[in-house]
Amino acid sequence: MIELGADGRLLFTPAEEVKSLRKESITFADISLDKAFEIPIPDEWSGLVEIEARLLVAESAGIKFLYGSEEAVLTWNRNTGELLLDTSRGSLPSEGAGGTHGARLPLAGGELLNLRVFLDRSVIEVFANGGTCLTSRVYPSNPAGIKAEIFSCGGGDLKLLTAWKMSPVWQM
């Protein structure tokens, strides 16, 4: 959905109907990010996953998506106020390299980083803090075998994370 915010910015949010595609889920709360936290995504979820995370970040944090030997990295940095999605290593070499793109996302001190991430075999779609959206394509060798881990530099806390297996959109 696209709306015009009170400050004149365009705000991007997932359509509410997407929630009807959610199936079984896993939830974690109150985890210190002194070291990376692996999100145990079951292999049988076949690369169709939604991740919703709320993080308290000191300096920077993000999610690394691992597809066998390929990876894509989502990072938010407090100092620059930027959210970046790097897919330069997210595809097989024969499929071409991705790149890095991003958006401004300044947060006040103590404000949570709220992420909703959709993984659909070859698409990564990120919605952050009720308005920012990044989308990219990846062409991994094994899109069904996705792994993900949340990381932080300078400390942080994972306040809440829920991951859902998703049904294909054509089943809506």
Backbone torsions as a table, in degrees:
resi	resn	phi	psi	omega
1	MET	NA	144.8	176.9
2	ILE	-122.0	128.4	178.8
3	GLU	-133.1	160.7	174.6
4	LEU	-96.8	120.7	-179.3
5	GLY	-76.1	166.1	-179.9
6	ALA	-60.7	-26.4	-180.0
7	ASP	-90.2	6.0	178.3
8	GLY	89.1	-1.9	178.5
9	ARG	-83.0	149.5	171.3
10	LEU	-77.1	133.9	-179.8
11	LEU	-114.7	130.7	-178.1
12	PHE	-113.0	128.1	177.2
13	THR	-138.6	152.2	177.1
14	PRO	-66.6	148.4	175.4
15	ALA	-63.7	139.1	-179.7
16	GLU	-57.9	-30.6	-177.6
17	GLU	-62.8	-21.5	179.3
18	VAL	-60.6	-30.9	180.0
19	LYS	-60.6	-24.8	179.6
20	SER	-69.7	-13.4	178.6
21	LEU	-87.3	-7.9	-178.7
22	ARG	-68.3	137.2	175.7
23	LYS	-117.9	-134.9	-178.2
24	GLU	-64.5	157.9	-175.0
25	SER	-139.8	165.2	171.0
26	ILE	-130.7	144.0	-176.7
27	THR	-134.9	141.7	176.9
28	PHE	-135.8	148.0	-179.3
29	ALA	-143.5	151.5	172.5
30	ASP	51.9	62.7	179.6
31	ILE	-116.2	126.9	176.1
32	SER	-71.3	138.0	-179.7
33	LEU	-101.4	39.4	174.5
34	ASP	-62.7	-28.3	173.3
35	LYS	-136.3	164.4	-177.6
36	ALA	-60.3	144.1	178.5
37	PHE	-113.8	116.9	178.8
38	GLU	-81.0	129.5	175.5
39	ILE	-86.0	114.6	-174.3
40	PRO	-78.1	77.9	-180.0
41	ILE	-77.8	119.6	-179.6
42	PRO	-63.1	139.9	179.5
43	ASP	-57.1	-34.1	-176.2
44	GLU	-71.7	-3.2	176.3
45	TRP	-76.6	-6.5	169.3
46	SER	54.4	35.3	175.0
47	GLY	74.7	7.5	177.6
48	LEU	-108.5	95.2	-169.3
49	VAL	-138.6	142.2	167.3
50	GLU	-116.2	134.7	176.5
51	ILE	-121.9	127.3	173.8
52	GLU	-117.7	123.8	-175.9
53	ALA	-135.9	143.7	174.3
54	ARG	-123.0	120.1	-175.2
55	LEU	-125.3	141.4	169.5
56	LEU	-101.8	116.9	-169.2
57	VAL	-117.9	131.5	176.2
58	ALA	-80.8	-57.2	-177.5
59	GLU	-117.1	-60.7	178.4
60	SER	-151.7	157.4	179.5
61	ALA	-159.7	167.5	178.4
62	GLY	-178.2	-170.9	178.4
63	ILE	-129.1	130.2	174.9
64	LYS	-102.6	127.1	178.3
65	PHE	-104.4	120.9	-175.4
66	LEU	-111.2	124.6	177.6
67	TYR	-119.5	78.8	-174.8
68	GLY	64.2	-118.9	-179.4
69	SER	-87.3	-7.7	178.5
70	GLU	-97.0	157.4	178.1
71	GLU	-152.9	154.8	170.9
72	ALA	-130.5	145.5	-174.5
73	VAL	-130.2	125.7	174.4
74	LEU	-103.1	125.7	-177.3
75	THR	-134.8	137.1	170.8
76	TRP	-116.8	137.0	-177.8
77	ASN	-123.8	121.9	-178.8
78	ARG	-64.6	-40.4	-176.7
79	ASN	-64.4	-40.2	-179.0
80	THR	-92.8	-17.7	-176.9
81	GLY	65.6	32.7	-177.3
82	GLU	-118.8	144.3	171.0
83	LEU	-109.0	122.4	-176.3
84	LEU	-121.8	140.9	174.1
85	LEU	-120.3	112.3	-178.2
86	ASP	-104.2	111.2	178.1
87	THR	-112.0	19.0	-176.6
88	SER	-63.5	-22.1	176.8
89	ARG	-117.9	25.8	-175.1
90	GLY	-95.1	-1.7	-176.6
91	SER	-132.6	160.7	172.1
92	LEU	-61.7	145.6	179.7
93	PRO	-54.7	-34.9	-179.2
94	SER	-68.9	-17.1	-178.9
95	GLU	-93.5	-2.4	179.9
96	GLY	90.1	152.9	-178.5
97	ALA	-83.4	146.2	172.9
98	GLY	-80.9	-144.5	178.7
99	GLY	-165.0	-166.8	177.3
100	THR	-118.7	129.6	172.9
101	HIS	-137.4	161.1	-174.3
102	GLY	-159.7	-174.6	-179.2
103	ALA	-150.0	154.2	174.7
104	ARG	-71.3	133.0	177.4
105	LEU	-148.6	70.1	177.9
106	PRO	-73.3	135.2	178.1
107	LEU	-123.4	143.2	176.8
108	ALA	-69.8	155.4	176.7
109	GLY	-55.3	130.0	-179.3
110	GLY	85.3	-9.6	177.9
111	GLU	-75.3	136.4	-179.1
112	LEU	-75.1	146.9	169.1
113	LEU	-88.9	115.1	-178.4
114	ASN	-108.0	119.1	-176.8
115	LEU	-120.3	139.9	165.2
116	ARG	-126.0	118.9	-175.5
117	VAL	-121.0	131.4	177.5
118	PHE	-114.2	128.3	177.8
119	LEU	-117.8	120.9	-176.7
120	ASP	-132.7	70.1	-179.6
121	ARG	59.9	-63.4	-178.1
122	SER	-120.2	8.8	-179.4
123	VAL	-125.0	136.5	170.0
124	ILE	-118.2	121.9	-179.9
125	GLU	-125.0	126.1	-174.3
126	VAL	-121.5	129.7	172.7
127	PHE	-119.3	130.8	-176.2
128	ALA	-130.1	133.3	172.9
129	ASN	47.5	45.0	170.8
130	GLY	67.3	24.4	178.9
131	GLY	-172.1	-31.2	-177.0
132	THR	-87.6	139.1	-179.2
133	CYS	-136.9	134.1	172.8
134	LEU	-128.3	138.0	178.7
135	THR	-136.4	140.1	178.6
136	SER	-151.1	156.4	175.3
137	ARG	-102.6	144.4	171.4
138	VAL	-134.7	153.1	179.7
139	TYR	-128.1	71.8	-176.6
140	PRO	-77.6	160.8	179.0
141	SER	-69.8	-29.4	-178.7
142	ASN	-137.7	77.7	-177.0
143	PRO	-65.2	-22.4	-179.4
144	ALA	-77.8	-21.1	-176.2
145	GLY	-96.9	44.4	-175.5
146	ILE	-74.7	141.1	171.7
147	LYS	-124.0	155.9	179.6
148	ALA	-144.5	146.3	174.9
149	GLU	-141.9	142.9	177.9
150	ILE	-98.0	136.1	-178.8
151	PHE	-132.8	162.9	178.6
152	SER	-146.0	144.2	171.3
153	CYS	-115.3	128.8	-179.8
154	GLY	86.4	9.7	177.4
155	GLY	93.5	157.1	178.8
156	GLY	168.6	170.7	179.8
157	ASP	-133.5	136.1	170.8
158	LEU	-86.7	105.4	-177.4
159	LYS	-73.9	-43.4	-179.2
160	LEU	-158.4	137.1	174.6
161	LEU	-140.2	130.6	171.8
162	THR	-129.3	134.1	174.9
163	ALA	-121.4	137.7	-179.8
164	TRP	-120.6	142.2	163.5
165	LYS	-73.0	138.6	-178.7
166	MET	-115.1	145.9	170.6
167	SER	-80.1	153.7	174.6
168	PRO	-60.1	146.9	-175.6
169	VAL	-61.5	-28.2	-179.7
170	TRP	-69.6	-7.0	177.3
171	GLN	-93.9	8.4	179.0
172	MET	-66.2	NA	NA
